[in-house]
Amino acid sequence: MDDIHAIVEQINVQVQHIFREANQLADYVANTAINKEAKQVFFNFNQLPSRGRKLLNIDKHKIPLVRIKTRRINIDNNGQHA
């Protein structure tokens, strides 16, 4: 990590965390690459798997993907919060 920090400072870049939901295409491509033994190269849009085409279109049209966090509420037999 120290080496990475030193390189980042030398080339004057800013690193920022992005939730997966904000860049599902990059997440999809990374996971696809990890799960495949052979290298895959796509030369055009139609060669992408359907999920990749869908995510690319969502990104191209700047459709927001919202991260929703749900909270589980336990209710006992009397209808009271447990």
Secondary structure by P-SEA (a helix, b strand, c coil): caaaaaaaaaabbbbbbbcccccaaaaaaaaaaaaccbbbbbcccccccaaaaaaaaaaaabbbbbbbbbbbbbbccccccc
